Amino acid sequence: MLPERGELGPLLEVVGAEVVVHPLAVLRREVLEPRGLVDLRRRLRHDVRTLGRLAREREVALVHSNTSVVLAGGSLELPHLQHVREIYAGAGPALLWPLWRRRLLRADALACVSAAVAEQFGGSSKAFVLPDGLPRTPSPVSREAAREALGLPPDRFVVALLGRISDWKGQDVLAEALLQLDDIGAIGLVAGDAWPGQERLEGELEAAAERSGGRLRLLGFRDDVDTILGAADAVAVPSKRPDPLPNSALEAAAAGLPLVAAAHGGLVEIVRDGETGLLVPPGDAAALARALRRLAGNTDLRARLGEAAARDARERFGRDRMLTGLEAAYARLTR
């Protein structure tokens, strides 16, 4: 059951899966507000009825919810696995999280994409860590071709930040750090557009780009990620709030690029400080600038960290490892 066919629907149908399109309610950070909760409750009731009817018709053996909070497994007397991909604690009004935590714990098991995500369930035996596998194996374009395609000089230090523009992903932290790297002419690439409702942030970044003399470049949404990875010397992930387990960081590491990441959330599970990348305090533009300066001035360090990152990411976050863990969870719940 998908909220829209999108790109995933045809891929599922190719391997023999039946796809039902239904706009399921999703528990995201922005929903944890009174107005959002009223709408969410109404949609949940409708979703439970729809899923219940489908489960009876198809003789379903297990419900696996991915981000959706339908949580119909208990009401249908079916095993229910809830995949948790967000760190909700601290993301909304303090009184709401305990209520949603209790609701999530109605599932028979909680597959958490990182230990940081699992921690918010206070050691519940239902929560277990199942890191996402790499969505794809990156194949970066050659440095020369990538920089020519993006109009970048061949000799400048380039750091990329990939992901939707939001008030907590840290694009503004990178912009501030670049101002402190004016003497080396470091260039920052921001690939991604703004989350709905946060378009004003693009305007703020455009103003920051002007202050940087064009060294901060806003690329918007890009589907040629391998070009950006090929052009970059490093990738920054300066999230100001704990990030669960960003796929952009996994892909960059697997591509052999050193990460400079905020030292909280799932990022500390991806980056091994000094071995596969560098960790910096969240929201600290000066610390980010110092780490980037260190990489800019040491090509050997960049190469060593990048090679180690590629090996580590492909070993610990391989797709087969994730699938094996998921199949084992299915087996436990349906036994």
C-alpha positions as CSV (number, residue, x, y, z in Angstrom):
1,M,0.0,0.0,0.0
2,L,1.6,3.3,-1.2
3,P,0.4,6.9,-0.8
4,E,1.1,7.4,-4.5
5,R,2.5,5.2,-7.3
6,G,5.5,7.4,-7.8
7,E,8.7,5.6,-8.8
8,L,8.3,2.8,-6.4
9,G,5.0,1.4,-7.6
10,P,6.3,0.0,-11.0
11,L,9.4,-1.4,-9.3
12,L,7.2,-3.4,-6.9
13,E,4.9,-4.6,-9.7
14,V,7.9,-5.8,-11.8
15,V,8.8,-8.3,-9.0
16,G,5.2,-9.5,-8.6
17,A,3.9,-7.3,-5.8
18,E,0.3,-6.0,-5.9
19,V,0.3,-2.3,-5.3
20,V,-2.7,-0.5,-3.7
21,V,-2.6,3.3,-3.8
22,H,-4.0,5.0,-0.6
23,P,-2.8,8.2,1.0
24,L,-1.8,6.8,4.4
25,A,-1.3,9.0,7.4
26,V,2.3,9.6,8.2
27,L,3.8,10.6,11.6
28,R,6.4,13.3,10.8
29,R,7.9,15.9,13.0
30,E,5.7,18.7,11.6
31,V,2.5,16.7,12.5
32,L,3.3,17.0,16.2
33,E,1.3,20.1,16.6
34,P,-2.4,20.4,17.8
35,R,-3.9,21.2,14.4
36,G,-1.9,18.4,12.7
37,L,-2.9,15.9,15.4
38,V,-6.6,16.5,14.9
39,D,-6.2,15.8,11.1
40,L,-4.0,12.8,11.8
41,R,-6.5,11.2,14.1
42,R,-9.3,11.6,11.5
43,R,-7.1,10.0,8.8
44,L,-6.0,7.2,11.0
45,R,-9.6,6.0,11.5
46,H,-10.1,5.9,7.8
47,D,-6.8,4.1,7.2
48,V,-7.6,1.4,9.7
49,R,-10.9,0.6,8.0
50,T,-9.2,0.5,4.6
51,L,-6.3,-1.6,5.7
52,G,-8.6,-4.0,7.6
53,R,-10.8,-4.6,4.6
54,L,-7.7,-5.2,2.4
55,A,-6.1,-7.6,5.0
56,R,-9.3,-9.7,5.2
57,E,-9.6,-9.9,1.4
58,R,-6.0,-10.9,0.9
59,E,-5.6,-13.1,4.0
60,V,-2.6,-11.0,5.1
61,A,-0.1,-12.7,7.5
62,L,1.8,-9.7,8.7
63,V,1.5,-5.9,8.6
64,H,4.7,-3.9,8.1
65,S,4.3,-0.2,8.5
66,N,7.0,2.0,7.0
67,T,6.7,5.5,8.7
68,S,2.9,5.3,8.6
69,V,1.2,5.2,12.0
70,V,-1.9,3.2,11.0
71,L,-0.8,0.6,13.6
72,A,-3.7,-1.7,12.5
73,G,-1.9,-4.9,13.4
74,G,-3.3,-5.2,16.9
75,S,-6.9,-4.4,15.8
76,L,-6.7,-7.0,13.1
77,E,-5.1,-9.6,15.3
78,L,-2.1,-9.8,13.0
79,P,1.6,-9.5,13.7
80,H,2.7,-5.9,13.2
81,L,6.2,-4.6,12.5
82,Q,6.6,-0.8,12.7
83,H,9.6,0.7,10.9
84,V,10.7,3.8,12.8
85,R,12.8,6.3,10.7
86,E,12.5,9.4,12.8
87,I,13.7,10.8,16.1
88,Y,10.5,12.2,17.5
89,A,11.6,12.9,21.0
90,G,12.2,16.7,21.3
91,A,10.8,17.4,17.8
92,G,7.4,18.7,19.0
93,P,5.5,19.7,22.2
94,A,7.0,17.8,25.1
95,L,3.7,16.4,26.3
96,L,2.9,14.8,22.9
97,W,5.8,12.5,22.6
98,P,4.9,10.1,25.5
99,L,1.4,9.7,23.9
100,W,2.9,8.8,20.5
101,R,5.5,6.6,22.1
102,R,2.8,4.6,23.7
103,R,0.9,4.3,20.4
104,L,4.0,3.2,18.5
105,L,4.7,0.6,21.2
106,R,1.4,-1.1,20.4
107,A,3.2,-2.7,17.5
108,D,4.7,-6.2,18.1
109,A,8.1,-5.0,17.1
110,L,9.9,-1.7,16.2
111,A,12.6,-1.8,13.6
112,C,14.7,1.3,14.3
113,V,17.1,2.5,11.6
114,S,19.8,3.5,14.2
115,A,20.6,3.1,17.9
116,A,19.7,6.8,18.3
117,V,16.2,6.1,17.0
118,A,15.9,3.0,19.3
119,E,17.0,5.0,22.4
120,Q,13.8,7.0,22.4
121,F,11.9,3.9,23.4
122,G,13.7,3.6,26.7
123,G,15.1,0.1,26.3
124,S,11.8,-1.6,25.3
125,S,12.3,-5.2,24.2
126,K,10.2,-4.4,21.1
127,A,12.7,-2.0,19.7
128,F,15.7,-3.4,17.7
129,V,18.2,-1.7,15.4
130,L,18.0,-2.5,11.7
131,P,20.1,0.0,9.8
132,D,19.0,0.9,6.3
133,G,21.0,-0.7,3.5
134,L,22.6,1.4,0.9
135,P,19.8,2.4,-1.5
136,R,22.3,2.1,-4.4
137,T,26.0,1.7,-5.0
138,P,27.3,5.1,-6.0
139,S,29.5,5.5,-9.1
140,P,30.9,9.0,-8.9
141,V,31.7,10.8,-12.2
142,S,35.4,11.5,-12.7
143,R,36.5,14.7,-11.0
144,E,37.4,16.5,-14.2
145,A,34.2,15.7,-15.9
146,A,32.1,16.4,-12.9
147,R,33.7,19.8,-12.2
148,E,33.4,20.8,-15.9
149,A,29.6,19.9,-15.8
150,L,29.1,22.0,-12.7
151,G,31.3,24.9,-13.8
152,L,33.7,24.4,-10.9
153,P,37.4,25.3,-11.0
154,P,39.7,22.2,-11.0
155,D,41.9,23.3,-8.1
156,R,39.5,24.6,-5.4
157,F,38.4,22.6,-2.3
158,V,34.8,21.7,-2.7
159,V,32.4,20.5,0.0
160,A,28.9,19.3,-0.8
161,L,25.7,19.1,1.3
162,L,23.0,16.9,-0.1
163,G,19.4,16.9,1.1
164,R,16.2,18.9,1.4
165,I,16.6,22.4,2.7
166,S,15.1,22.7,6.1
167,D,15.6,24.7,9.4
168,W,17.5,21.8,11.0
169,K,19.6,20.2,8.2
170,G,22.3,22.8,8.7
171,Q,22.7,24.5,5.3
172,D,23.0,27.8,7.2
173,V,25.8,26.3,9.3
174,L,27.7,25.4,6.1
175,A,27.1,28.9,4.7
176,E,28.6,30.5,7.9
177,A,31.5,28.1,7.8
178,L,32.4,29.0,4.2
179,L,32.7,32.7,5.2
180,Q,35.5,31.6,7.6
181,L,37.3,29.8,4.7
182,D,37.4,32.8,2.4
183,D,41.3,32.8,2.4
184,I,41.4,29.3,0.7
185,G,38.5,30.0,-1.6
186,A,36.6,26.9,-0.6
187,I,33.3,26.3,-2.5
188,G,30.1,24.8,-1.0
189,L,27.5,23.0,-3.1
190,V,24.0,22.7,-1.7
191,A,21.9,20.2,-3.6
192,G,18.2,20.0,-2.8
193,D,15.1,22.1,-2.7
194,A,13.2,23.2,0.3
195,W,10.6,21.3,2.3
196,P,7.1,22.5,1.7
197,G,6.5,25.5,4.0
198,Q,10.2,26.3,4.4
199,E,10.7,28.1,1.1
200,R,11.8,31.2,2.9
201,L,15.1,29.4,3.8
202,E,16.0,29.3,0.1
203,G,15.9,33.1,0.1
204,E,18.1,33.3,3.2
205,L,20.6,30.9,1.5
206,E,20.6,33.0,-1.6
207,A,21.5,36.0,0.5
208,A,24.3,34.0,2.1
209,A,25.5,33.0,-1.4
210,E,25.8,36.6,-2.3
211,R,27.8,37.4,0.9
212,S,30.1,34.5,0.0
213,G,31.0,36.0,-3.4
214,G,29.4,33.0,-5.1
215,R,31.4,30.4,-3.2
216,L,28.1,29.0,-1.9
217,R,26.3,27.6,-4.8
218,L,22.6,26.5,-4.6
219,L,22.0,23.7,-7.1
220,G,18.4,23.0,-6.3
221,F,17.0,19.5,-6.8
222,R,19.4,17.2,-8.7
223,D,19.0,13.7,-9.9
224,D,22.7,13.5,-11.0
225,V,24.0,12.8,-7.5
226,D,27.0,11.0,-8.9
227,T,28.1,14.2,-10.6
228,I,28.0,16.1,-7.3
229,L,29.9,13.3,-5.5
230,G,32.5,13.2,-8.2
231,A,33.1,17.0,-8.0
232,A,33.3,17.1,-4.2
233,D,36.4,16.7,-2.0
234,A,34.2,16.1,1.1
235,V,30.6,16.0,2.2
236,A,29.2,18.0,5.1
237,V,26.2,16.8,7.2
238,P,25.9,19.5,9.8
239,S,22.4,18.7,11.1
240,K,21.3,20.9,14.0
241,R,18.9,18.3,15.4
242,P,19.7,14.6,15.7
243,D,19.5,12.9,12.2
244,P,18.1,9.3,12.4
245,L,20.4,7.8,9.6
246,P,20.6,10.0,6.5
247,N,20.9,8.1,3.3
248,S,22.9,11.0,1.8
249,A,25.6,10.4,4.3
250,L,25.6,6.6,3.6
251,E,25.9,7.2,-0.1
252,A,28.7,9.8,0.3
253,A,30.7,7.4,2.5
254,A,30.2,4.5,0.1
255,A,31.4,6.8,-2.7
256,G,34.7,7.2,-0.9
257,L,34.3,10.8,0.4
258,P,35.2,11.9,3.9
259,L,32.2,13.1,5.9
260,V,32.3,16.0,8.3
261,A,29.2,15.5,10.4
262,A,27.4,16.7,13.5
263,A,28.2,14.5,16.5
264,H,24.7,13.4,17.4
265,G,21.9,11.1,16.3
266,G,22.6,8.4,13.8
267,L,25.6,10.2,12.3
268,V,27.9,9.0,15.1
269,E,26.9,5.5,14.0
270,I,28.0,6.2,10.4
271,V,31.1,8.3,11.0
272,R,34.0,6.9,13.0
273,D,35.8,10.1,14.1
274,G,39.3,10.3,12.7
275,E,38.9,6.9,10.9
276,T,36.2,7.4,8.3
277,G,35.4,11.1,8.7
278,L,35.4,13.9,11.2
279,L,32.7,14.8,13.8
280,V,32.0,18.3,15.0
281,P,29.7,19.8,17.6
282,P,26.2,20.4,16.3
283,G,25.5,23.9,15.1
284,D,29.1,25.0,15.5
285,A,30.1,26.7,12.3
286,A,33.6,27.5,13.5
287,A,34.2,23.8,14.3
288,L,32.9,22.9,10.9
289,A,35.2,25.4,9.2
290,R,38.2,24.1,11.2
291,A,37.5,20.5,10.1
292,L,37.0,21.5,6.5
293,R,40.2,23.5,6.6
294,R,42.0,20.5,7.9
295,L,40.8,18.4,5.0
296,A,41.5,21.1,2.4
297,G,45.1,21.2,3.4
298,N,45.8,17.5,3.6
299,T,45.0,15.4,0.5
300,D,46.5,12.3,2.1
301,L,44.1,12.6,5.0
302,R,41.2,13.0,2.6
303,A,42.2,9.9,0.7
304,R,42.7,7.8,3.8
305,L,39.4,8.8,5.4
306,G,37.6,8.4,2.1
307,E,38.9,4.9,1.4
308,A,38.1,3.7,4.9
309,A,34.6,5.3,4.7
310,A,33.9,3.3,1.4
311,R,35.0,0.0,2.9
312,D,33.1,0.6,6.2
313,A,29.8,1.8,4.6
314,R,29.6,-1.1,2.1
315,E,30.4,-3.6,4.9
316,R,28.1,-2.3,7.7
317,F,25.3,-0.9,5.6
318,G,25.1,-3.4,2.7
319,R,21.7,-4.1,1.3
320,D,22.0,-7.9,1.9
321,R,22.6,-7.4,5.6
322,M,19.5,-5.3,5.9
323,L,17.4,-7.8,4.0
324,T,18.6,-10.7,6.2
325,G,17.7,-8.8,9.3
326,L,14.3,-7.9,8.0
327,E,13.5,-11.5,7.0
328,A,14.6,-12.7,10.4
329,A,12.1,-10.2,12.0
330,Y,9.3,-11.5,9.7
331,A,10.1,-15.0,10.8
332,R,10.0,-14.2,14.5
333,L,6.7,-12.4,14.2
334,T,4.9,-15.0,12.1
335,R,6.3,-18.1,13.9
